[in-house]
Structure formats: C-alpha cells, structure tokens
Amino acid sequence: MLAESAAFIAWRDRFFDSYYRHRPVNGTFIGVHDGDHRLPDFSDNGAGDALADAESLLRESLELPAESLAATERIDLQLAQGFLRTQVWELQSGYFHRHNPSFYTGEAIFGIMSLFLTDFAPVAERAAAAIERMEGVPALLSQGRGNVRRAPQAWTERAIRECAGADRFLTVGLQHLIAEEHLDTPGLDASAEVAAAAFAEFRSHLESELLAAPVDHHRCGEQAFAMYLREGHCVDDSAATIATIAEHGLSEAAARLSEQARDFGANNSAEALGELRRLHPPPDRYCTRHQEVSDAMREISETQALLTWPEFPLRFVPQPRWARHAAPHLYFLVYRSPAVTGRPQVHEVLVPALDTSAPADQQRAFLETTNDSVIKLNHVIHHGGIGHHVQNWHAFRAASRIGRVAAVDCASRIAMFCGGTMAEGWACYATDLMSEAGALTPLEQYSEHQSRMRMCARAVVDVRLHSGQFSLQQAADYYERAALMAPAAAMAGAVQNSMFPGTAAIYLLGNDAIHELRGELSARDGRDFDLRKFHDELLSYGSIPVSLIAAEMMARRGDGE
C-alpha cells in the first residue's frame, strides 16, 4: 500500500511539474511563482512538448494500481487523467491555440497584470518579472499569428477588444501603477512599449486578415462535449438529458416569474424587476455598502450556524486606478480567487469604481446598474462572501491536491475544468441558502426566478451550441427570448459559451447536485441532520466535481461512518 501510494505521489508531482511548466500564467494566479518571468509557448515545439507530456503522463497513469490507493488519491488520479484526456483533445484539435486569437491576447495581457493584482512579493520583484513577460509578448503574439489562420468573427472581435485593453494598460494604466507604487525599475517603460507595439501589430493582423475571412464554426462537436461532461464534470447524464432538464427548469422559473409579478403591484416581470434599479446606495455610501452587506451576510450565516466561516477577511475596494481604463475590455473579475499559497492576509474585492466627479445623471446611471441587489447577490453572496470566497478558503485546505487549485481563476478560465461544478454550483447554491436564511428582500427573492432562468438557459445553450443545433446568433436570440437578457449581454454570453465548451452548464449541474445531495442526506438523517456539518463536509473536498463529492459522502455513510 505504501509503495503504491509513493508511486502515485511521484507521478502526481510530475503531473503538476508539467502543468506549471506549460502554464506559467496559471502558476502566477495559483501562487507557484517559478515561471513568473515566462509566458506560455505555443510554437510547434512548445505545443508538441505539451502534447507529448500529456500523452506520456496519461500512459504512465494507466499503470498505477488505482484500487490500492486511498480515496483522495483515487480521486486525484481520476481527475488528473480526465484533465490529460481533455488536454490531448484540445492540443490535437487546436480548438484553443489554433482557432482562437483571444487565447493569445488573454494570456499575454493577464500574464503581465497578474503580477500586480496582489502583493505576493515586493513590487520591484514583480515589476522585474513583468519586464520579462512584456519582452515575451511579441513572441507569443507571433505564435498566434502563425497558428490562427482562420477564426470565428466574434472570437476575433473579442481579441481586438483585448488588444485595446492591453494598450490602455500598457500606456495609461502602467503610468498610474508606476506613480502609485513609486516604481523606479529600469526598463519598465521600454518593455511596455515593446509589448504595446506587439499588441498593435497583432490587432492590425486581426482586423486586416482574420476579420476579412471569418469562419462560421463555434462548436466543439458532440463527441468532444460528451468528453468534457464525462472526464471533467464526471456526470453520467447525456448532453441531451441535461438540455431537457434545463428546459423544464427554465419553464418552471419563467412561470413563477410571470405569476408573481402582481405580488409587487406590477403588470409584468420587467416592471417588477425594474424596481431593483432604483434601490441603490447614495454616491457617498457606494463603497461602504459592500462591506456593510458583507458583514451582515456573515452575521446571518454565523447566527444560524450555516457553516464554518473562514478567518480570511475581505476588503471591498474600488478597482485600482491602473486597471480602470483596461478593465472594460478584458476578463477583469470583481472577485478573483486568491492564490492557494503566498497570498496576502486580507483579500481585496475590486468593485467597479464610481466616478464621483462625473455629472449627477451619470453617477445615478452607474448606481442603478450596480444597485443594492447587484451588490448583495452578485458582489457579496455569489462572489466575495459565502459563495466563492468561503468555498475557496475550504478548498485550499482540501486533502485533494487538485481540489485545492482547480477553481483558481486564471487568464480566461479556471485552472482545471473539473473545478467548475463545485465552484459555480456552490456559489449559486449559496444564494439559495441565504434566501432560505431570510437574507434577501421579497423583491430580491423574486429576482432569483430570473437568475434560475438564466442558469437553465446557459445549460441549454451549452448543449445546443456545441452539438450544432444552435448557431451563435440563435444562441444569443435564445438568451434574449428565454432568459430575458439584453441583446449585448446575450451575444456576449453566447460568445463566451462558444469559446469554452462545457462551462456554461456548470452552474445548473453543480447547484442542482448540491440540493439533491442535501435532500437525500436530510431525509436519511431526519432530526439528526446538521446543516453546518453537511456544508463543512461538502466544502472540505475542495474544488472537485460535485458528483464525486456526493458519491464519497454517500459511501462514507454506507460504511457506517
């Protein structure tokens, strides 16, 4: 048993060594800083090495005696094998590095910005690493020009926006950063000019070459999608079954949304939900409102003994000035998962900044968009509170090494696909939980019917788009019609779904699986069911598929534990 475990641990170490060697930007976000000076290599040799590593590790893993391993080791082996199989497909098919120019722009700009999002090391050290990464941008974007010969128009347009965001960071943003941090690092400005010129050249290529001859191909195909479900989410349901369940759930939520509108004196749901926009803090209370709501949600959670709250405080602050010009063009998150190691003691949630010098009508429009319900339901509960933040804290302490890192936010997606159903499933479930606890107003509870509609619609679009049943425009139209999304948000959602197959379904899959597991254990234990113990046990497994957690929790009870 010890020999088998030692063999697996040695293999897992090689797995992670390969992971970080080929994904240095992911390493920065996760807290592994050996590659902070590098960007990924997707030249023919670099991609070929990544593929060879994945195939070799996968072959070696099949020789490991899985049946002799401890439960956590078996889970890590299964998830690592699933990750390797999806990586082999991605590298062989080129779905990302040969078809999507945004893959390159995202890695390039966040390779630089990731070094300044948290104070994991003295700023001068991080600036020195940024110089090396900025010097590496021309090579990475050159690989993008060579690899991506044709691309869907929407993917190219996203890459163009990211080039614009990169330019704003490398010019205006970096000057703010230099001033704010009192940076006096030789070569920083010159390296930024090198990187900015490379982004400008890449943008010219995108506009003159790729936009001129787009391809209408936004899907991975049914077989690849089934692989993502099986190897990543570890679910047995077919894609068609998931879509059917999602359509039924959407119809139920839509019916409730329509029926209950009159409870708020409204003629329809749009009129009722429109009331949320006028419920917002005054300008001078906008930033403090986040902390007030966060403190209130924690107090409710602790008073009602919902779970163990982490001693990992949050500070809600406006987006740093150096990021504000670039953020609207990029995948810039309000709450980004802390690094697993080397993180500051207080984690910052970077809320959109209110410009108090703007005209009153512009301030009011901003506050109507970032109203009390957005602050509570999105910024605090779902992200920087009982949702992602609490789940991340528990995950960092998981026995599963993969479970510790899988859901860390990286340049354009989480570190490992298998972390999705737990990360997003828990965050959605957390909103339901706080609703049960009485933390939501009646109107906020009502708005959750629309959230449920969007959750279900995401799963439908994920399946229909990647099976070829929806075009990109049809996916956006479905979002508008079925989930009541605004046109711009609907198209942005459809584009995001097309770029990352299997990810839009994680919200529904994870949320419903947690509710189902809770229902089964509550019925089984009766009055002995302890909600806090249930949540703590669920969270203790880390960011691994909820289906595996449920199987483990049920098996433990079957063994009499």
N, C-alpha and C positions, 0 to 999 in steps of 0.2 A: 504493500500500500504506500509506504513512504517513497519507494523507488518510483512508482507510477506518478505520484504527486510531484516529485522532484523533476521528472521528465516533462510533465506538463508545465510546471512553473518556468523551466528553462525555455520551453517552446513559446510560452506566453511572453516572456521577456523579449525573445526575438521578434515576435509579432509586434510588440509596441516599439521596439527599436526601428523596425521597418516603417511603422506608421508615422513616427515623428520625423524620420529621415526624409520621407517623401512629402510630408505635410508640415513644413516648418511654421507656417502661419497658424495652423490649428494648434501647434505646440505653444505658440505665444499665448493664445487665448486660454489654453488649458493650464498653463503655468510651467511648461517644460521649455526652458529658455536656451537650450544648446544651439538652436537654429535661428535665434532672433535676428541674425545678420543675413539670413538667406531668404529667398523666395523659392517656390516650387519650380521644378524643372520638368517641362513638358515638351522638350525636344524629343526627337525619335529615340535617342538613347535614354533620356530620363523616363519617358513613358514606358519604354521597353523594360527598363530596370524595375519599375514599379509593378508591371505585369508579371515579370519573372519572379519577383519576390512573392507576390500574391499566390501564384501557382505553386511555387515551391513550398511555401508555408502551408498551403491547403493540402498538398500531398503528405507532408510530414504529419499534419494533424490527424490524418486518417489512420496513422499507425499508433496513435495514442490510445491506451485502454480506457475509454470513457467510462465503462461500467465500474472501474476500480477507483474512480475519482470521487472526492467529496462533492456534495450537492452544488456548492458555489463554484467549484472548479468545472463541473459538468456544464453549468450554465455559461460560464465564460468561454468554454470550448465551443459550445453550440453557437453562441453569438459571434465569436471570432470567425468561425467557419462561415456563418451566414454573411458576415461583413466581407470576407475574402471572396466569396462567390459573387456578391454584387459588384465588388471592385473589378473582378475579372471581366464581368459583363460590361461594366462601364468603360473599362480601358479598351476592350476589344471592339465594342460598338462605337466608341468615341462619342457617346451621347453628350458628354460634357465637354471634353477638351478638343473635339474635332467639329462640333456643331454649334457651340455656344460662345460667342465672343465675350459675353458678360462674365463667363467663368474667369477669364483673364483679368478683366478690369476690376472685378471684385477682389480677387486675390492680391492684385498689385496695390490697390489703394488701402485696403484694410491690413495688408502686410505692414504698411507704414503707420496707419492710425492706431492699430492695435497696441503699439508700443507706448502710446500716450493716454490710453483710456484709463489706466490705473497706475498707481505709484508702486510698482513691484520692485523697482530698483532706482538708484539715483538717476535723476533726469539726464545727466550728462552721459551716463552709460547707455540709456535708451536712445538718446539722440545719436550717439555713435553707431548704434545698430541701425537706426533709421537711415543714416547716410549710406550704409552698405546696401540696405534694401532699395533705397532710391536709385542708387547706381545700378542695381539689378533690374530695374523696371524696363529699360529698353530691351533687354534680352528676353524677358518674359512676354512682353507685348509683341516682340518679333516672332516668338514661337506661336502666338495667337494668330498673327497674320499668315504664317505658313500653314498652320493646322486647320484653321476655319476658312474653307474656301466658299462655302455657301451656308446661309443661316436663315431661320425664320425672321421676317421683318421685325416682329415685336421683340425678339431677343436682341437683335442688332440695335433697335431703338433704346432698349434698356442699357446696353453697353455704352451708347452715345451719352445718355444721361449720366452714367457713372464717370465717363471721361470729363464731363462738365463739372461734376462734383469733385473729382480729383484735382482739376485745375484750380477750383476755388480753395481747396485745402492747401495746395502746394504754393499758392500765391498769398492770398489774403489770410487764410487760416493759419498758415505757418508763421506769419509775421506776428499774429496775435499770440501764438504759442511761445515764440521767442521772447516776446515782451513780458508775458505773464510768468514765465518760468525763469526769466533772467538768463536765458541761454546764451552762452558765448562759445559755441562749438565750431571750430574751424571747419569749413567745407559744407556746412549745413545748407546755406543759401545756394551754393553752386550745385550741390547734389539735387536740390529741389528743382532747379532749372533744368537739369538733365532729365529728371522724371517728368516734369511738366511738358517738355518738348516731346518725349516719347508718347505721352498720352495724346498730345495734339496730333502727332503723326498717325497714331492708331485711329483717332477719331476721323481724320481725313480719309483713311482707308475704309473705315466703316461706312462713311457717307458716300464715297465715290464708287466703292467696289461692292460691298455686301448689300447695301440698300438697292443697288441697281439691278440685282438678280436674286431676289429672295426665294426661299423655298417654302412651300406650304406643308411643313412637317413638324408637328408639335406633339408627337406621341412616342412613347417607348414601345408600344405594342402589348398585346395581351399576355404573351409568354413572359416578357420581362416584368410586367406589372404583377403577375402571379408570383414571380420570384421575389419581388420586393415584399409582398404580403407574407410569403412563406419564410423566407430567410431573414427578413428584417423585423417584421411585426410578429412573426411566429403565430399566425392565425390560420385556422383551417377553413374558414368560410371563403367561398369563391368571390371574385370581384362582383359578379352578377348578384350574388346574395347580399353583399354589402350595399350595393346600389339600391336594391329593393327595400332593404331595411331602412336605409336613409330616406328614400322617397316616402315611405309610410310615416316616418318620424316627422318629416317636413310637413306633410299634410295635417298631421295632428297639431303641430305647433301653429301652423297657419290658421287652423280653425279656432284655436284658443285666442290667438291674437285678434281675430275678427270679432269673435263673440264677446270678448271682454272690453272692447273699446268703449262701449257705452257706460261701463262702470266708472269711467273718468269724465263723463259728460261730453264725450267726443262722438262724432258721426262715423269715424273710421279710425284705423290704426295709425295712419300717418298723422292725423290730427292729434291723437293721444300722445304718440311718441314725440311729436313736435314740442310738447310742453317741457321735455327734458332740456332743450336748448336754453330756455330762459332761466333755468335753475343753475346758477354758477356763482362762484365767489366774486367779490369785487376785486378790482385790479390789485389792490394792496394786500389782499389775502390769498392770491392765487397760489403762490409757492408754499406758504404755510399751511394751506388747506390740505395739501398732500400728506404732510406729517401728522396733522390732526386726524385725518381719516385713518391713516396707518395705525396710529396709537389706539384709536377706537376699535379697529378691527382686531387688533391683538388683545385688547382687554376683553372683548366678547369671546374670543377663542379661549383665552385662559380661564375666564369666569365659568364658561360652560364645559371646560375640560375637553376640548375637541381634539387636541394633540399636544405634543411637546414642541414648544416654540423655541427656535434657536437663539442662542446668545451670539447673534451675528447682526448687529444693528445696521439699519439703513439710514442714509441721509438723502433726502429728496432735494436736488439742486437743479438750477437751470442748466441746459446744455452749455458746455464751455464755449466761450466766445470763438475759440479757434475752430470749433466744429460747425457753427451755425450756418455759415454760407454753403458748406458742402452737404450737410445732413439731408436736406430735402431731396437731393439727387441720389442718395445712397441707401443701402440697407442698414440704416443707423437706428438702433433699437433704443427705446426708452429705458428698458431694463435689459441688461446683457448679463448672462450668467457670470458670476465671479470665477476666477481661475480656481482650479482644485487646490493648488499649492501656491504659496508665496503671495497671497492676496492681502490687501490692507485690512485692518481690523474693522473698519466701517466701510460698507459698500455703498457707492453712490448710484442713485437712480437719476438719470439725466432727462428731466422732463422738458418738453418744448418751452422755450423761453418767451415770455410775454414782453414785448417792447413797450414799456411804459411811456416812451417818448412819442409813440405813434398817435395819430388822431383818435379821438374817442370812439368813433364808429369802427375803426379797425381793431381797437382793443376789444370792443364788445363782440365783434365777429369772431375773434380768436377765442374769447371766453365761452361763447356759445358752442363752439366746436369742441373745446376742452372743458366741458361743463362738469358739474358735480358727479353726474353718473359716470362719465368717462374717467374722472379721477378715481372714483371708488371702485368701479367694476373692472376697469382696464389697468390703469397705472398701479393701483394698490392691490386689489384682491387677486386678479389674474397674474400679475407680474411681480411687483415689488412688495410682496407680503405673503399671505398664506398660500398663494399659488406657487409660482416658480421659485421664489426665494426660499421658502420653507422646504420645498422639495429638494432644491439644490443642496441645502445645508445637510439634510439627512443623507442625500446621495453621496456626498463627499466622505461619509463615514461608513459606506456600504462595504460588505465583505467582497463583493464582486468588483474587481478592478475595472472591468468595462463599465459596470454600473456607476462608477464614480465619475467617469469622463464623458459618457456617451451623449449627454444632453447639453454639453457646454456649447454656447453659441459661437460660431466661427464666422468666416467671411460672408458666406451666403447660406449656410445651412448648419445644423448641429454637427458635432464631431463624429457621431456614428448614427446611422439611420435607425438602429434598434432602440435608441433612447426616446423616440418620438411619442409612442402611445402613452408612456408614463409621464413624460414632461408636459405635454399639452393636455393629455387626458386628466391628469391631476389638477392642472390649472383651471380647466373647465368645471371639474367636479368641485373644486374649492369654492367657486361662485355659487353652485347649487347648495353647498354646505352652509355658506354664510347666509344664504337666503333662508334656509331652514332655521338658522340661529336667530333670525329676526334682524339681521344687519342691513337689509335692503328696504327701501321705502316701497309702498304698494306700486308706484309707477315704475320703479327700478325692477321690481319683480315681474311686472307686466312686460317690460322690455326684454326680459330674458326669453320670452317666447320667440322674439325675432332673432335673438342670439342662437337659439336652438335651430331655427330655420336655416341660418347661415352655416351652422355646424353640419347639418344634414346635407345642405346644398354642396358644401365642399366635397363631401364624400361622393356624391353623385357625379360632380364634375370630374373628380379624380378618375373615377372608373370610366365614365363615358368618353372623356377626352383621350385617355391613353389606350382605349380599345378602338378608337376611330369612329365612335358613334357621334361625337361632337367635334365640330371644327372649333377653332379658337373663338371665332365670333359667336358661334352657337353657345359656347360655354359662358361667354360674357352675357349674352342675351338671357340665358337661364338664370344667372345670378340676379339680373335686373328683375326678371319676371317672378321667379320663385322665392328669392331671398330679399327682395325689395332693396337691392343695393343700387347706389347711384352709378351712372354709366362709367365714370372714370375708375371708381373703386372696383366695379365689376370686371372691367378689362384688365386692370392691374392684378386682380386675384386670379383671373384665368391665365394670364401670362406666367405668374408665379407657379401656378399648378402645373403648367405645361413643362416648365423647366426642371421641376423636381418631382418626378413621378412617385406616387405612393405617400406623399407627405400631407396632402390635404385631408386624407381620411383619418389621420391620427387623432384628431380632436374627438370625433364620434366614437371611433374604436376604443380609445382609452377611457373616455368618460363613461360610456355605457358599460364597459367591462368592470370598472371600479364599482359602479352602482350595483351591478349584478352580483359581484363577489360580496359586497356588504350585505345585500339582501339574503344571500344564501347563508352566510355566517350568522346573521342576526336571527334568522328563522331557526337555525340549528341550535344556537346557544340560548335563545329565549331571554329571560331576565338576566342571565349571566353575561350577555353581550355587553362589552365595554367599548364604546366608540373611540375613546382615546387610544386604547391598546390596539384596536384594529388599525387606526390610522398610523400609529407609530410603527407597527409591524409592516404594514404595506409600504411605508416610506423607507424602511430600513434596507430594502433590497436594492435601492438605488434606481438609476435610470435604465431599466431593462424592460422588455415588453410586459405589459400588464398580464397578458395571457400566461406567461411563465411564472409571474409572481402569484397569480391565482392558483395555478397548479401546485406550486410549492406550499402555499398556505393551506390548501385543502389536504395535501398529502400529509403535512405535519399533524393535522387534526385526525387524519385517518390512522396515524401511527400512535395516537393516544397522547400526543404532547399537549 
